[in-house]
Structure formats: C-alpha cells, structure tokens
C-alpha cells in the first residue's frame, strides 16, 4: 500500500502542466485529466458542475499588463465511489476534500488529484481502497477558487491568493475576497480576518457573499445529514456533537507542515477536542506534521470564517486541514519525495474514518 501511495503519479505526466513545474498539472490539464478519468471509469467516478466563479458573471480585466479574460469558470465536484457495491448513497460514509481555496498554493490540487487517481486505479486491486469505495463516497473540489488559480498560474509573480471580486480596492492588484475568511461561522471576527478590502485576509462584505463560497457551502450541505446539525451553531458552539455524528472534511493548503482542526478562530479547545485531537495525532503518525489548533503549542494565529471551523461548527462533521510542503510554489523534487508519500496514506486513513470519525 505504501508503495502504491508513493508512486501514485500515474496520470500527471500526460497533460498540460504549470510552466517550470512538470509535476503540477495546470488547471486546464488537471480538469482534462479528471474528465478523462471519469469517462474511463464510469462505475467509480462522476463529475458535477456545482456553481460559477465570480468572473463567470462579470467582466474580466484588460489593462495590457495582467489581462484577465472574460468568461470565468465552472466549479466542479467529483464523487468517487463504487456504484456496484449494493449500497445506496445514504448507507455510505461521506468525506469531502477541497483544495485550491488559496490560489497561489500550487501543490494542493495535485496532491488531491493523486489521491483520486490512487483510489480509482486501486479499486479491485487493493483491499483497503476497495473497501473504502464500497462503503464511502469521496467527494472532492479541486479548485474552489478557479478565477484566482488562473491568476496564480498565468502571473505567478503576483502570488494571487483571493478570488477576483474587485470590491472597493481601487485599481491595483490587492483586490479580491479571501474565500477562506468568507464562511458563515465566526465571520467578521477581526482577530482572524480583515475588514479592509485590499488585505490578504479580507472577509468580504457579508458572510458567504462570494459565488465560490456559496457553491462550496450549498454542495457540502447536501452531503451531510441535516439532523446532526445544531439549530444555532454560533450560540451553541460550546456544545459537543458527540460520537454519533458522521462525515469527514479535509481542506488542503500549503505550506509549513501542519495539521489544523477546530477551533481556528480562537485559541481555545472545541467541545469535541478530544476526538478531533485524536484524529490529528493519527494523521501526524503518517506525515509528522505539527498540530495547529486551539490550546496546542503550535497554534499560530486565528482564522475566522474559514472552511474548517464552518464544516465542524455548522455541518457537525469532523474537520481537518493539511498545510503541506514548505513553499507556495513547491519544488517538484520535494513534492514527489516528501509531500506525496507522506500525505496519501494520511488521506487514505481519513477516508476509512468517515462513517464515525468522532469515535475512531
């Protein structure tokens, strides 16, 4: 299994890549490869259009320096599961994995794609993968922020992070909303986000104001059971969910070598800290990443309105984040030799726990 995990780059070399990084498919190359994979494995994989990027419904920018074409992008979700398992969707565990929230982070979508390919190619050949896909749906959004990803690939010198909503930020290149500060949980908390439209962590004018945030949130809410949620997540944030809740969420970012879990908007334990910390420590046994969470010694800073606290606080699912590698524009050697073999087994372990993650 570990050899499979370490060498799961089976598809990466035949599609368009980011200039100067042959190990990372470009957004176009990535989606071409995913549609091909789904088309060749219809019993294991489907792709759904779940919404539009900001530029899908707004004009681009044509300044002769950093031109942005009109048109925008569709946002796609992938579902990897064995349709011939005899189990209905409501009988399977659910795991949602996202990447590409912060556009300048090149490695996360590639790692997630390698995981998807490992699952598809390992079905019927690897016992663990076969069991997972017969009992679990693995959902993935490779590019939550595709407009921003266009900028990050086309103009890497800008290190673009946010989406391309130019709200109240003048004519420079600091505009956009940070999708990872725009979710409707602890939104607007100034200790972990900024109200300044030109700031890198600008939280947007209102909670879930951005089409990318809305697409993600709407899709995630359909995956996980309504009955396990709290009626007022913000007011009830100190109440434990308990061991019966189902579902796993993982958001992949770079960089630094951290595993984070709630709480992230404040340096304090969540009411389910024991279970979430146990998951974090088990993930650590694969990648040796430090734990970044409230009350942990490696808690770096607050992040309010982010995906991780939202998924746990609002949906009631076990929520983790990976900060992989050591650079936003990761080098290929370290990606192939360290990031991939460290984290594919970690993701596989997480998939096994999706049905009952709080009692793992």
C-alpha positions, -999 to 999 in steps of 0.1 A, spaced: 0 0 0 28 24 9 45 18 -25 12 25 -42 9 57 -22 44 69 -30 41 62 -68 6 74 -75 16 99 -101 3 77 -129 -15 103 -148 3 136 -141 28 134 -170 5 134 -200 -14 166 -195 -6 204 -196 15 214 -166 24 247 -149 53 264 -165 85 254 -147 68 226 -126 64 195 -146 49 177 -116 19 200 -113 -9 199 -139 -22 233 -148 -59 239 -141 -67 231 -177 -45 200 -177 -60 189 -144 -96 191 -154 -89 175 -188 -73 146 -169 -102 143 -144 -128 143 -171 -108 116 -189 -105 95 -157 -142 98 -151 -151 89 -187 -129 58 -184 -143 47 -150 -180 55 -150 -186 29 -123 -163 47 -99 -164 85 -107 -188 112 -116 -182 150 -121 -209 176 -113 -210 214 -121 -218 229 -87 -216 267 -94 -198 295 -111 -167 316 -103 -171 354 -99 -159 361 -134 -185 337 -149 -210 365 -144 -187 396 -145 -163 411 -170 -126 404 -170 -98 430 -168 -79 443 -198 -50 466 -187 -23 453 -211 -2 441 -182 -21 414 -163 -50 408 -186 -79 387 -173 -101 372 -200 -139 373 -198 -158 341 -192 -148 328 -157 -150 291 -148 -174 264 -137 -167 249 -103 -167 211 -103 -172 185 -76 -160 149 -81 -176 119 -65 -155 87 -62 -173 56 -50 -182 21 -62 -216 22 -77 -217 -16 -79 -213 -21 -41 -250 -28 -35 -251 1 -10 -272 32 -16 -257 67 -11 -275 71 23 -258 39 35 -223 52 28 -199 74 48 -191 107 33 -158 125 30 -153 159 13 -118 171 4 -111 205 -10 -81 223 -25 -74 255 -44 -91 278 -20 -60 299 -19 -49 302 -55 -12 307 -51 -7 273 -34 3 251 -63 7 217 -47 -27 211 -30 -48 203 -62 -21 180 -75 -20 161 -42 -57 157 -42 -57 146 -78 -31 119 -69 -54 107 -42 -83 105 -65 -62 86 -91 -49 62 -64 -85 54 -54 -97 48 -89 -67 28 -100 -65 8 -68 -101 -4 -68 -103 -42 -71 -65 -43 -68 -60 -31 -32 -82 -44 -4 -82 -12 16 -92 10 -13 -118 -15 -25 -134 -15 10 -133 23 12 -151 28 -21 -177 2 -14 -185 18 19 -177 55 14 -183 84 -11 -152 105 -15 -162 140 -28 -135 164 -40 -134 200 -52 -100 206 -68 -104 243 -74 -127 261 -50 -113 294 -64 -107 289 -102 -105 326 -111 -77 331 -86 -60 299 -98 -59 314 -133 -41 344 -119 -17 323 -99 -7 302 -129 -6 330 -155 11 356 -133 30 337 -107 49 368 -96 16 381 -81 12 352 -57 -25 356 -61 -45 343 -30 -81 356 -32 -109 355 -57 -113 382 -84 -141 403 -70 -126 438 -72 -148 452 -45 -137 486 -31 -100 481 -36 -91 506 -64 -70 497 -94 -41 477 -80 -35 440 -76 -45 435 -40 -83 431 -46 -105 401 -40 -122 383 -12 -104 356 8 -127 327 4 -112 311 35 -125 340 56 -159 343 40 -179 314 55 -208 319 78 -193 308 111 -173 333 133 -175 355 102 -162 391 106 -142 383 138 -114 409 134 -90 388 153 -88 363 125 -97 383 93 -96 418 79 -124 442 70 -100 460 46 -108 451 10 -71 452 0 -59 429 28 -49 394 20 -74 380 45 -103 403 36 -135 386 48 -158 401 22 -188 425 27 -211 398 42 -209 362 52 -209 339 21 -211 369 -2 -190 352 -29 -203 328 -55 -173 304 -48 -182 303 -11 -219 297 -19 -211 269 -44 -190 251 -18 -214 256 11 -245 245 -9 -228 214 -21 -214 205 14 -248 209 30 -263 184 6 -237 157 16 -241 156 53 -273 149 74 -294 178 84 -304 161 117 -269 162 131 -266 200 129 -273 225 157 -302 249 153 -280 279 161 -243 269 155 -229 302 167 -248 303 200 -243 266 206 -206 264 197 -197 252 232 -220 221 230 -204 188 219 -217 170 189 -209 136 204 -198 103 188 -228 96 167 -222 123 141 -209 113 107 -188 128 79 -152 139 74 -140 172 58 -104 180 48 -91 212 33 -56 210 18 -34 241 18 3 249 17 27 254 34 45 247 67 38 211 77 7 215 99 -25 196 107 -52 220 119 -86 214 134 -112 235 153 -110 258 168 -92 280 144 -109 313 150 -97 314 186 -70 298 207 -94 275 227 -104 239 226 -136 229 208 -161 208 228 -151 178 207 -114 185 211 -106 150 224 -119 133 193 -105 159 168 -71 159 185 -70 121 183 -77 123 146 -50 149 142 -24 128 161 -32 97 140 -27 118 108 5 130 124 17 94 125 18 94 87 31 129 79 47 140 112 31 174 108 26 197 139 -9 202 154 -23 237 149 -55 241 169 -68 260 199 -48 252 231 -20 235 211 16 249 215 19 253 177 -13 274 173 0 301 150 -28 326 146 -66 330 144 -85 324 112 -122 333 114 -148 325 88 -127 296 74 -138 263 59 -126 241 88 -145 258 116 -175 262 94 -176 225 84 -174 214 121 -195 242 136 -223 243 111 -223 208 95 -212 188 125 -186 169 107 -150 161 118 -129 187 102 -92 188 95 -68 209 74 -34 200 59 -7 226 54 16 206 31 51 212 19 74 242 25 65 267 -3 35 282 -21 52 273 -54 66 239 -42 96 224 -59 89 191 -77 116 170 -60 103 177 -25 67 173 -37 74 138 -51 98 126 -25 81 140 7 47 156 2 31 128 -18 43 97 2 37 115 35 1 125 28 -15 100 5 -15 74 33 -29 101 57 -58 108 33 -65 71 30 -66 67 67 -90 97 70 -113 81 44 -116 50 65 -129 70 94 -156 90 75 -186 70 88 -179 75 125 -149 99 128 -157 111 164 -155 76 177 -123 65 158 
